[in-house]
Structures are given as structure tokens and as C-alpha cells.
Amino acid sequence: MSKINSETRITDNKGTAAFHTYCSHHKPSISWRAVSNDDIGIDGEVELYNENGEPLAEIIKIQLKSTEKDKGYIKNENPNNKTFTFYAEKDHVEYWQNLPNDVLLVVFDNRNDANRLYAKKIENIDIKNTGTKSIPIQFNQESDLLDVSKNDFLGKFSRTLNKENPKIKSIPTGEEKLISNLLKISFPTNRIYIAPINYDREEIIKSSWQTDRYLKKTATAREVALNALSQQGLKFSSDWTVFNKQVITFHDLNDKNLPLSRIVDTSVIESFSPEEFYSISDDHKSVFKAFLRFCLQQILYKLKFEWDREDKIFKYRVPFTIDKSFEHKEKWKGDKEAKRTVFKSQYWEKGKVYYCTHFAFSVDIVDFDNQYFLCLNPTWLVTINGNRKSKIGYKKVSQLKKLERNKSVYNHLRFISYKLTYVDLFTKNYPFIQFEDLLKLEIDKVIDEDTWLKVASDEEKNILKDREEPNDIKDEY
């Protein structure tokens, strides 16, 4: 069967010919070179010359799209403000922005034999915060029109000669301060105590079968240790761990009044600095990070946050028995004293249950050059009656996330940071771990937000605008 010259191919050839004609008749002339082999997102390139015919050492990559149908590449056409939208594939936009050359997106509109060319430079499109597979790029039918009679291509697009923006891929200069989601961790006592366990694992497991705290043979070392304490009628806080049949804690195991010392051999207690311990091996570093998470559970429990094992996040505890719809707020101080909603219950008559929204956050412990940081990521959790996770709660969390802007997330982080760092005469500080304020970074590059907004669609501009938090998470002053 012979090959068919499809309508799409014919339209593409018309677009290529129209752009070639434009380049040939432009003064000074523009050299157009089509890509001979198939390329990803690039159809050719142009080389620019000055009025004397001397090359400017500038080559611009061209992506050319052609249409002759109303249902083609031209979308959202608005005759009032003379605009339309082209939806580019996300992978293509990422490719264009990674190229060292400037990239020009050219759209050939031949509907009703219009024979019009529009050109838009590709710069600083924020693709990380777009969840779709396509990126909207808005064209203006007047300012983005390629009119050969104006001979203004260099004035618009040359790095050397354009008057509005000397660099198509501009590099903003200056300094900018970034607020990270990292809290530096320090260890005031600078000591870790380690001692071997003094019980037999199998005996503890068998003894548990006679109690209401039944252990399986596959129980973790920590579960067995907790049961060993329980069988002696003892309890202890969560800030310890078990590794290689040894208990590891910041608490001094030499203290015979310490419940934890009852399950270790106190004759062979060792003491290390945190750095001495986690520097032994990668395994010891992993154990140290896990140990810090148990310490964090202890710290946050006193701050009314409890560990949710299923979602692996810290959620605000139910303040009291739920018997009505209500909101609970916590006091905190940023620039000034405020109250923040951390828990809300709403009664659902049909299911006869309360849907509860908990302020929450996940944490990670990271290290850089032997300095340890707590990495915070604010979120929300929806439960039924304050305990059981709601199967449709993710929808409510998704709604809240969509409402949040930069300021909302920033204030979430400041609130958590305030809770972890606040100390007064009436607050008993956790003696083994301290947190500093959110880490601030100064960089010698600025984020050119004006450029982002210039190329963004109206919907993107609305998203990028920083506003006050929505009512259900807004601070009250």
C-alpha cells in the first residue's frame, strides 16, 4: 500500500513554509534551518544577523505548531482581549527549559486561510507545581503576531538587541532569604547511655501469655522490653530504644530509681556522646535517627500531639470527650499573639458519627555534615469520633490543601516551630533535646515572580497570589 500524504502533514508543511517565508523576507534576514531528523519538541532553529549581515552568534530553537481547524491547537479564544491558549505537553516544556538555547513556540493559524503566525518565548514556567500533563501558554493575537512588515523579530527575541528583555532566559540578580522547614537539633547533655538487657526474650514472651498484654513470637525487641517492664509493674516514657540486645537512652541508667534500669545489666553501662555513637557505622546512624523519633514522640505528646502509626504523622489529640460539634484553638505567638484552629468536630446525622479534622504534620530526621535537623511537613488528618481514620477523609484534606497558599504553609511551620521551641518560667523543658528556630537560607539568586506571573494563565496567577489563610485555618488575633 502506498503512503498517504495526510491532512496533518499538509498543514504542518504549510506552517513550515509560512515561517520560512517570514524569515526570508525579514530585514535583517533570519536563517531558518529545519531539523532533518525527528526531534523531541523541536522542529528547527533560526540564526540571527545584524543589519550589516553579520551573525550575532545567537541561535533560537523553534517549535512550530500548525492548525487549520477550529478544534486544533488554538483553545480558549477570547475575541474581547484578543487572546488564545496553547496547551503544551509538560515533558516538552521541561525539555525546552533545560535547553541552553532560547526556545520560541510558533503557532501557525490558517483557519479560513488566515495565514497568521504567532510567536511566544518560553521562559520560567513553573512546571513543578502543575499537576496536569499539559501546560497552558497564553498568546496575544496582537502583540505576539509575527508581521513581516514590522521587521521586529530581533527587537522582540534577540538576546543582544531586544529592547524589552535583554535576556530571553533572564537570570534575576540580587539576594533572597528563604525560610526552610528545618529545625536544627542539639543535645544539651551530650550523653547517651547503653546497657545490655537482663531478661530472656523467650521467657518474657511466654510469661505474657498469662497476661492481657499477649506477645507473639515475632514481637519486636521494643515490644518485648515494654512487656518486661509491665511484668514488673513498671512503666516508662517512650524516649529509648533497643538495638543488638542493648537499651539506648539519654536517661542515666546508673540511676537505680529509673524504671528502665530494672531491665538492663547495670554492671556494664557504657556512655557515649551522640556523635561517637552515630559515627560508628551506618547502622548506628539509622538506629540513632529511630531513637530520636521515639524522643520526639515523648516531647510532642506533652504538647498534645500523638503519633498516628497508620499514617505515620503526628496529629493533635482530641481535647476532651466529643459530644457536640466544636472547634478547639491553641494560643501561639508569631509576630503577635494569635489563636489557631487545631481540632474541629462536626456531627454527621446520617451516620451518627462525628467527623474530626486534626491539625497534623509528618517529620523526618536528616543530617548534614554531622548536624541533625527535624524536617517538618504540615498536613491534616480526618478521623471518625477522633480515633478511627475516615475512609473519605482524604477528600477534606485535599480541599484544605487546595485552599492553602505560601503564607498558610509558612504559618503552619511557624506554629509547629513555636510549640517545639517555646520556653517560659512555667514550662519544664525536655532536657535532652533542643530545637532552634526554622533555618533561614540566604541565596544570591532571586526568584523572579513577576516573570512567572507574566507568562502564567489567569488560573495560575490566582494560584500564585499569596493570600490570607482560609477561614477554617486562619489565625485569630
N, C-alpha and C positions, 0 to 999 in steps of 0.2 A: 504494500500500500504506500502510495507517495505521500510525502509530508505536506501538511496544510499550513498555509500562512494565516494564522488565526487573527481575529479582530483585535485581540490584545496586543499581539506582536505589531500589527499595523499601526495601532495607536501609539505604542512605545516608539516606533520609528518616526512617527510624525513629531512627537515631542523632542526626540533627539535632534531631528532636522531643524526644528524651530529654535532650539537653544544654540545649535551650531551656527545658524543664520544670524542670530542675535550677536554671538561672539565675533563673527566675521565682519559685521557692519559697525561694531562699536569702535569708537575712536577715543583713546588709542586702542589698537586691536587687542583681542584676547585669544590666546591659542587654546583650542579645545581638543582634548585627546580622550577618546573613548577607551574604556578598559577592554582589552582584547579577549581576556578570559573571564569566566564567571567570577564575581567577587561578592563578598557579603556586605550588602548595604552601600556599595559604592559603584557608580556607573561610569565614572570618568574623572577627569581633572582639568583645570584651566591654569595656564601660566600667564602672569600679568606683566605688562610692559608700560613704560612711561611714554610721554608724548614724543620723545625722540626715538622710540622704538627699542630702548634699552631695557633688558629684563630687570625686574625688581627683585629677583630671587624669591618670588612668592608663588607657591603652588597651592591652590584650593581644591579640595576633593569635592566632587559633585554627586549627589544622589538625586536622580531625576524620576519623577512620577507623572504619568500622563493619563488623562481621562477624557472621554467624550460622552459620558453618561451621567445623568443626574444622581444615580446611585453609585457613583465611583468614589474617588478619594476625597472629594470635597464634601464635608459634613458641616452641619450647624450653620449654614449660610445665613447671614443676617444682612438684609439689604439696607437697614437703617444706619448701622455703623460700619457697613462695608467690610465685614469680616467673615471668615470661614475657618473651620478647624480641619487639620490633617492629623490622623491618628497613626503615629509611627510605632513600629514594634519596639518593645522595651529593649530587646537584645541589640537592635540596630542602634538605638540612641546611646546605649552603653559603649558600643563599638565606636561610634562617631566621636564620643567624648574622650576616648582613650587614644585616638589618633593624634600624632604630633602636629598634623596639618589642620587648618581650619576646614570645616565642612559646611557646605551650602546645600540646603534642601530646596530643590526646584520643582514646582508643580506646574505642569502644562495643562491648561484648561481649554479644551477645544469643543466644549458644548455649544451647539448651534454655530459651529465654525468660528468661535470667538478668537482662537489663536492667541491666547494670552499666556504669559509666563510670569510666575510669582517666585520670589526667592527669599529664603529665611535662613539666617545664620544659626548654627546650633551651638549654644554655649550655656554652661552652668545650669543644666536641667537636673533637678534633684530627683534621681530615679530610685534612691533608697527608700523614700517614704511613699512610693506609689505601689499599691497592691495589685494593680491590673497589669495585663500583658501588653497594653498599648499606652503610649504617652501622647496626650493632646498637645498639638503645636498650632497656635493660632496665627493666621495670616491676615494682613490688612490689604484689601484689594486696591488701595491707592498707594500707600507708602511702600508696599512690598512688590509692586508691579515692576517688571523689567521692561522699560521703554527705551528702545534703542536710540530714539531721537534725543534723549536727555544725556546720553553718554556719561552716566553717573555711577557705573559699576565700581570703579576704583574708589570713588568718593564714599560709597557705601561699605565696601567689603575689603579693600586693601589694608593690610596692617600698617603700611607706610603712609598711605595717602588718604585714608578715610578720615573725615573731619569729626564725626560724632563719637567714635570709639576707636582710638588708635590701635587697640589690640582686640581682635575678634574673640580670642580666648583670653580675656583680661585676667591679670593677676593682681588682686587688690593688695595694697600695701598698708602697713601700719601694725598696730598691736591690738590684740583682743584677749580678754580674760574669760576663760571657760571654767564653769563650775562642774566638777566631776561628781559621780555617785560613789566616791570612795572615801571611807573614813580610815585614817591611819590608826593602827592598833599598837599600843605599848604595854609593857609588862612591868608594873612598878616594883614588885617583889623580886623579879628576875630569877625565880627558883621554881623548878619542877621536882616533885618527889616521886620516886618509883620504888616499889617493893613487890616481891613475888606473892601470889595468892597463897593462903594457908589452908585451903579446903580442897577436897577431892570432887571434881566435876560430877562424876557418876553418882557419888553419894548424895550430892545436893539435888540432882535431878530425881533420883529415886525417892528421896525424902519429900520432894514437892508433891508427889502423887498422893500424899496423905493430907494435903492442904488444899485451899481454894485457889492457890497460885500454881496450877499444874504446868510443868515444863515438859516439852517434847525433847527427845534425844538430840534433835537438831537445833536446840536453843542456842542463841548467840552467847558469847563469853560474857557480855554485859548483862543479859537476862539471867544467867546463872549467878553472877555476882550479886545482882539485886535480890535474888531469891536467898542467897547465902546470908545477906543482911536480914531479910524478912524472917528467916527461920530462927534468928537470934532476937527477934522483936525489935529490930532496928530499921531506921530509915535514914536516907542521906540525900542531899541535893544532887543535881544532875551533872555537876562540873567535874567529871572524872571519866576515865575510860580504861579498858583492859586491852593489853597488847602483849603477845608472847607470854601469857600466864602471869602478867605483871599489871598491877594497878598504877595508873599515871594520873597525877593530880597536882594542882597548885597548893592544896592544903598540906600542912606539915604532918606527915604520917607518924612522926615521933610523938605527937600528942595522943596520949592513951585515952583521952576523953573523946577523941574523934571517932564516931561510929565506923568510918571507913578503915581505921587502923585495926578493927576487930577481925577483918577478913584478909589481912596480909601478915607476912612474917616480918615483924618489926626489928628483928636482929640484923637484917641485911638491907636496910633502907639506903637508897642512893639519892643524891641530889645533883641536878644539872641546871645550867642556865637554859632558857628556851633555845638559844642559838646552838649551844652544844648538843642539844637533843636532836633538833630537826636537821642539823648538818651531818649526822651520822650516815644517812642514806636516804634515797627517795622514798622508801617505805616509811621511814621515821618522819619525813616531812608530811606524807599523807596522813599518818596517824596524828601528827600534831594539829593538822587542819581539822580533822574529825573531832579531836579533843576540844579545840576552840569552839566548834559548833555546839558541843554539849555545854560549854561555859556560857555561850550566848543564850541558850535556852534558859539557863538559870537567871541571867540578867534580865531577859525580856519578860519572863514570867512575872517578875516583880513589877514590871512596867505594864502589866495587864495584857501582854501578848502571849499566846500559846502556840506551840508547834503543831501544825497540821501535817501528819505523816503522809496522807494520801496525795496532797498537792505540793508537799514539801515547801510550805510557806508559813510565815508567822502571821496569825490572824488575831485581831482584837477579840478578847474574851467577852462572852455575854456578861454584861454588867450586873444583872440580877435576874430573878425569875421572870420569864416572859409571860405576861398575862394580858398584854394590851399592845397596841401599836405605839411606838415611841422612838425618839432619837436620843442618842447619847453623845455628848460633846466633851472633848478634852481641852483643857487650857494649855496654851503654849505661847511662846514669845519669839517672834521673828523681829521685824522692825518695831513692832509694838505688840502688846498683849492681845491675844485673839483666842477664839474657840473654834475647834474643828470637829466636824461630824466624823465619828469613828465607828459608829454602830447604829443601825436602823432596823426596826422590825415593822412589818406590815402584815395584817391579818388577811388571809385568803378564805373567804367564807365558803366557797365551794369545796375546798379540800380540808377545811377545818384545821389549817396549819398556819404558822407564822413564817413568812419569808424574811430572812435576816441578811442584811448586807454588812459585811465586816470589812473595815479597812485592813489591808494586809500588805505584806512585802516578802519577796524572796531574798535570800542572801547568798553570797559566795565569798569564800576567803581566798584571796590571791596574794602572791608575794612577788616583789620586785627588788632585786639586789638585797635580799635578806631583810626587807621591810615588809610587814604584813598589813594588808588593808581589808576592810569589810566593804564588799561591793553590794549596794542596795538597789533593788528594783521594785518600786511601788506597784501595787495592783489592788484588786478587790476579790472577795470571796462571798458567794451567796449560799446560805445554808437553810435547812428547814428546822425551825424551832431552835436555831442557834447551834445545832450539833451535826445533823446529817447533811451531807453535801447535796445541794439541789442539782438534779439532772439537767435542768434548763437554765441554771444559774449563769452559765457562760454567756447567754444572750444579754443578761443585765450587765455583766462585766464588759461585754463588747460595746454596749451602748454608752457606758460611762467612759470607756477608753476613747470613743469617738468624740466625746464632748471635751475631753481634756486637751489643753494646749501646753506650750512650753512652760508657762507660768504655773499651771496646775501641777505638773510633774515636779517642777522646781520646788514648789511649796510642800509637796508630799515629802520630798527628800529632806527639806529643812525641818519639817515636823519630826521625822524619824531621828534625824541628827540631834535635834534639841532633846528628845527623850533620852537618847543614849549618852549625852554629854552634860546634861543639866545637873548641877550640884548646888545645894544650899545647906544651911546650918541644920536643917531637919531631915536631910536626905543622907542615908548611910550609903556611901559609895562602895561599889564592888571593889575589893582590894587588889584583885589580881590582874584585871584588865582595864585599860582606859582607852577612850576614843577621842581623837581630835576632831575639829570641825571638818566639814566637807573640803576635800582637797581642791585647791584652785590652781589652774594652769594658765600661764601667760604665754601666748604664741605670737610670733612675728608675722603672722598672716591673718587677715581679717576675712570673715565670711561676708561676701558681697550680697546682702539680702535684697538690695534694690534690683540687682541683675536678675535674681531669681523671680521677683515679682514682675519684672518687665516681660519675661518670656512665659510666665505662667498663665493658665486659663483662669477665668473668673472663679471657678470652683477651687482651684489650687490656691489662689490668692486668699480666699476666705479661710482655707485651712492654715495657711502660713501666718495669718494675723494672730498676734498674741493678745488674748483677752482674759478677763477675769474668769475664775472657775465657775462651772455651772452651779446652780443653787444648792444642789444636794451635797456638794463637796466644798462649797465656798466658806472661807473663814469669816467668822463674825467678830467684829472689833468693838 
